[in-house]
Amino acid sequence: MVFGECMRKPLIAVVGHGLHAKNEHLRVAEEVGREVAKRNGIVVCGGHNFGIMNSVAKGVHTENGITIGIVPEDNLSRTSKFIDIPIVTGMGLARNQIVALSCDAMIVIGGGVGSLTEVAYAYQYSKPIIVIKNLGSLLEQYIGKYMDKKKNVKIIGAYNAKKAVELAFKMIKK
């Protein structure tokens, strides 16, 4: 190891539907969490006790992994019991930038405008972005494309949780 470099586990942000998550979204999120933990990664998410955030954290815990929740409130009242490290911001949705900046790659499971903001930040900072297909995400229209003329990163599509996580780890190593 070169002086100044640190060895750390990959940080995978998982974003998507919150209150409007369907059972399929929750199932996929739990599987993503398990797969990230199996590969010794850490999940970063919004930290809430509902939707994708809660389910991905639950999946991580089934494999004894680690979760970080970037909580928008100024307290822990809506934080998932599966979040190991809650970071209370009091910033509301401005916390989405922290989620994007903190990760090495981002996986999207469904999601609407809130998820779009997280993805936009990840795109601005050239983070790899993987969207799981056929889950009704607003972001699916960008699969195989760039979000703008800057061409920071091409949005990648995956058909399932395992492939999404595999792609995230592969893209981090590049």
C-alpha positions as CSV (number, residue, x, y, z in Angstrom):
1,M,0.0,0.0,0.0
2,V,1.3,3.4,-1.0
3,F,1.5,6.1,1.8
4,G,-1.7,8.1,1.8
5,E,-3.9,5.4,0.3
6,C,-6.3,3.4,2.5
7,M,-7.8,0.0,2.1
8,R,-11.6,0.2,2.6
9,K,-14.7,-1.7,1.6
10,P,-16.6,-0.5,-1.4
11,L,-19.6,1.8,-0.7
12,I,-22.6,1.0,-2.7
13,A,-25.5,3.4,-2.7
14,V,-28.9,1.9,-3.2
15,V,-31.8,4.3,-4.1
16,G,-35.3,3.9,-5.2
17,H,-38.9,3.9,-4.1
18,G,-39.7,5.0,-0.6
19,L,-43.3,5.1,0.4
20,H,-44.5,3.9,-3.0
21,A,-42.4,0.8,-3.1
22,K,-44.2,-2.4,-4.1
23,N,-43.5,-5.9,-2.9
24,E,-41.3,-6.6,-6.0
25,H,-39.2,-3.5,-5.2
26,L,-38.8,-4.6,-1.6
27,R,-37.8,-8.1,-2.6
28,V,-35.2,-6.9,-5.1
29,A,-33.8,-4.4,-2.5
30,E,-33.4,-7.1,0.1
31,E,-31.6,-9.3,-2.5
32,V,-29.3,-6.4,-3.5
33,G,-28.4,-5.9,0.2
34,R,-27.6,-9.6,0.6
35,E,-25.4,-9.5,-2.5
36,V,-23.5,-6.4,-1.5
37,A,-22.8,-7.9,2.0
38,K,-21.6,-11.2,0.5
39,R,-19.1,-9.3,-1.5
40,N,-17.9,-7.4,1.6
41,G,-19.3,-4.1,0.5
42,I,-21.1,-1.5,2.6
43,V,-24.6,-0.2,1.7
44,V,-25.2,3.5,1.8
45,C,-28.9,4.6,1.6
46,G,-31.3,7.2,2.9
47,G,-31.7,5.4,6.2
48,H,-35.5,5.4,6.5
49,N,-37.6,2.6,8.1
50,F,-39.7,2.1,4.9
51,G,-39.3,1.4,1.2
52,I,-36.1,0.4,-0.5
53,M,-34.0,1.9,2.3
54,N,-35.4,-0.4,5.0
55,S,-35.4,-3.5,2.7
56,V,-31.9,-3.1,1.4
57,A,-30.6,-2.6,5.0
58,K,-32.5,-5.7,6.1
59,G,-30.9,-7.8,3.3
60,V,-27.5,-6.6,4.4
61,H,-28.1,-7.7,7.9
62,T,-29.1,-11.2,6.9
63,E,-25.5,-11.6,5.7
64,N,-24.0,-9.7,8.7
65,G,-22.9,-6.7,6.6
66,I,-22.7,-3.0,7.4
67,T,-25.2,-0.2,6.5
68,I,-24.9,3.5,6.5
69,G,-28.0,5.7,6.5
70,I,-27.8,9.3,5.5
71,V,-30.9,10.5,7.3
72,P,-32.7,13.7,6.1
73,E,-34.2,14.5,9.5
74,D,-32.6,16.0,12.5
75,N,-33.4,13.0,14.6
76,L,-33.6,9.2,14.4
77,S,-37.4,8.8,14.6
78,R,-37.8,7.4,11.1
79,T,-34.5,5.5,10.9
80,S,-34.5,1.8,10.0
81,K,-33.5,-0.5,12.8
82,F,-31.2,-2.2,10.2
83,I,-29.0,0.9,9.9
84,D,-25.7,0.5,11.7
85,I,-24.3,3.9,11.2
86,P,-26.9,6.7,11.0
87,I,-25.7,10.1,9.8
88,V,-28.3,12.6,10.9
89,T,-28.2,15.6,8.6
90,G,-31.3,17.7,9.3
91,M,-30.9,18.6,5.6
92,G,-34.1,17.1,4.1
93,L,-33.6,16.0,0.5
94,A,-30.4,18.0,0.2
95,R,-28.9,14.8,1.9
96,N,-29.2,13.2,-1.6
97,Q,-26.0,14.8,-2.6
98,I,-24.2,13.2,0.4
99,V,-25.6,9.8,-0.6
100,A,-24.2,10.3,-4.1
101,L,-20.8,11.7,-3.1
102,S,-20.3,8.9,-0.4
103,C,-20.7,6.0,-2.8
104,D,-18.3,4.3,-5.2
105,A,-21.3,3.1,-7.3
106,M,-25.1,3.5,-7.2
107,I,-27.8,0.9,-7.8
108,V,-31.3,2.1,-8.6
109,I,-34.4,0.0,-7.7
110,G,-37.6,1.7,-9.1
111,G,-37.8,5.3,-8.0
112,G,-39.2,8.6,-9.1
113,V,-38.1,12.2,-8.8
114,G,-36.3,11.8,-5.5
115,S,-34.2,9.0,-6.9
116,L,-33.6,11.0,-10.0
117,T,-32.0,13.7,-7.9
118,E,-29.6,11.1,-6.3
119,V,-28.8,9.7,-9.7
120,A,-28.2,13.2,-11.1
121,Y,-25.7,13.9,-8.4
122,A,-24.0,10.6,-9.0
123,Y,-23.9,11.4,-12.7
124,Q,-22.3,14.8,-12.0
125,Y,-19.6,13.2,-10.0
126,S,-19.1,10.4,-12.6
127,K,-20.1,7.5,-10.2
128,P,-21.1,4.3,-11.9
129,I,-24.9,4.0,-12.0
130,I,-26.8,0.7,-12.5
131,V,-30.6,0.7,-12.9
132,I,-32.4,-2.6,-12.4
133,K,-34.7,-3.0,-15.4
134,N,-38.5,-3.6,-15.5
135,L,-39.3,-2.1,-12.0
136,G,-41.0,1.0,-13.3
137,S,-38.2,3.4,-12.6
138,L,-38.2,6.9,-14.1
139,L,-34.5,6.2,-14.7
140,E,-35.0,3.2,-17.0
141,Q,-35.3,5.7,-20.0
142,Y,-31.6,6.4,-19.6
143,I,-30.3,2.9,-19.7
144,G,-27.6,2.6,-22.3
145,K,-27.4,6.4,-22.5
146,Y,-25.8,9.4,-21.0
147,M,-27.9,11.9,-19.1
148,D,-26.6,14.9,-21.0
149,K,-24.0,16.1,-23.5
150,K,-21.2,16.0,-20.8
151,K,-21.2,12.2,-21.2
152,N,-19.9,11.7,-17.6
153,V,-21.0,8.0,-17.3
154,K,-23.3,5.8,-19.3
155,I,-26.3,4.5,-17.3
156,I,-26.1,0.7,-17.2
157,G,-29.0,-1.7,-17.0
158,A,-29.3,-5.0,-15.2
159,Y,-32.0,-7.6,-15.2
160,N,-31.7,-8.6,-11.6
161,A,-30.2,-7.8,-8.2
162,K,-27.3,-10.2,-8.5
163,K,-26.2,-8.8,-11.9
164,A,-26.6,-5.2,-10.7
165,V,-24.3,-5.8,-7.7
166,E,-21.8,-7.7,-9.9
167,L,-21.7,-4.8,-12.4
168,A,-21.3,-2.3,-9.6
169,F,-18.3,-4.0,-8.1
170,K,-16.8,-4.6,-11.6
171,M,-17.2,-0.9,-12.5
172,I,-15.6,0.2,-9.2
173,K,-12.5,-1.7,-10.1
174,K,-12.0,0.0,-13.4
